[in-house]
Amino acid sequence: MPLILRARFDSEATYILAGGLGGLGRSIISWMMDRGARHFAILSRKGRADSEAVAFVNGLKSRSACVHMHSCDISVRDDVLNTVEEITRFRVVKGIIHAAMTLQVSYITLNG
């Protein structure tokens, strides 16, 4: 009989998500909440500027999540160090997920 593992998260720990406000990050956070996670530190360059992101965070809070938004550019070392120091003052961190990305579209025109 195969061993079936089911992911569970510590409801008292914090989970850091870089890029947690994009589509992938939102899906991951929802999945983690369904498996026990309740404390999230979301790192984002945009912060709360996006109305969809604010609605998403408000939805998490209505489901008993504790969500802290941090304006942080993860490509800047000092931003990351300062933000992680701030987060770890209050609660144990048990996971970090990198869901951030930058998409740049380029077109090449070929002649002939």
C-alpha positions in Angstrom: 0.0 0.0 0.0 1.5 3.4 -1.0 2.3 6.0 1.6 0.1 9.0 1.2 1.5 12.3 2.7 -0.7 15.2 3.4 0.8 18.6 3.9 0.1 20.3 7.2 1.3 23.7 8.4 1.9 25.0 11.9 -0.9 27.4 12.7 1.4 29.3 15.2 4.3 29.8 12.7 4.7 32.5 10.1 5.3 31.7 6.5 7.0 34.3 4.3 5.9 34.6 0.6 7.9 36.8 -1.8 5.5 37.7 -4.6 2.5 36.4 -2.6 0.1 38.8 -4.3 0.4 37.4 -7.8 -1.8 34.5 -9.1 0.7 31.8 -8.1 1.2 33.3 -4.6 -2.5 33.7 -4.0 -3.1 30.0 -4.9 -0.2 28.9 -2.6 -1.6 30.9 0.3 -5.1 29.6 -0.1 -3.7 26.0 -0.3 -1.6 26.6 2.8 -4.6 28.0 4.7 -6.6 24.9 3.8 -3.8 22.9 5.5 -3.5 24.9 8.8 -1.3 27.9 8.1 -2.7 31.2 9.6 0.2 33.7 9.7 1.6 35.1 6.5 4.2 37.8 5.8 3.8 38.9 2.2 6.8 40.7 0.5 5.8 42.7 -2.5 7.3 45.7 -4.4 3.8 47.0 -5.0 2.6 46.5 -1.5 -1.1 47.4 -1.1 -1.4 49.4 -4.3 -3.4 46.8 -6.2 -7.2 46.7 -5.3 -7.3 42.9 -6.2 -4.5 42.3 -3.7 -6.3 44.3 -1.0 -9.5 42.3 -1.6 -7.5 39.0 -1.4 -5.9 40.0 1.9 -9.2 41.1 3.3 -10.7 37.7 2.3 -7.8 35.9 4.1 -8.4 37.9 7.2 -12.1 37.0 7.1 -11.0 33.4 7.3 -9.0 34.0 10.5 -5.6 34.6 8.8 -3.1 37.1 10.2 -1.5 38.8 7.2 1.2 41.4 7.2 2.2 43.2 4.1 5.8 44.3 3.7 7.0 46.6 0.9 10.3 44.8 0.0 12.3 44.4 -3.2 13.8 41.0 -2.9 16.5 41.9 -5.4 17.9 44.4 -2.8 19.8 42.6 -0.1 19.3 45.2 2.6 15.6 45.3 2.0 15.4 41.5 2.5 17.6 41.6 5.6 15.7 44.4 7.3 12.3 42.9 6.4 13.2 39.4 7.7 14.6 40.9 10.9 11.3 42.7 11.4 9.2 39.6 10.8 11.3 37.3 13.0 10.8 39.6 16.0 7.3 38.4 16.6 6.9 34.8 15.5 8.9 31.7 14.4 9.2 31.5 10.6 8.8 27.9 9.4 8.8 28.5 5.6 9.8 30.8 2.8 8.2 30.6 -0.6 9.5 32.5 -3.6 6.7 33.2 -6.0 7.9 36.5 -7.3 8.8 37.1 -10.9 9.2 39.9 -13.5 7.9 39.4 -16.9 9.4 41.2 -19.8 8.0 40.6 -23.3 10.2 41.3 -26.3 9.5 41.0 -30.0 11.9 40.3 -32.7 11.1 41.1 -36.3 12.8 39.0 -38.9 13.3 40.3 -42.4 13.4 38.0 -45.3 
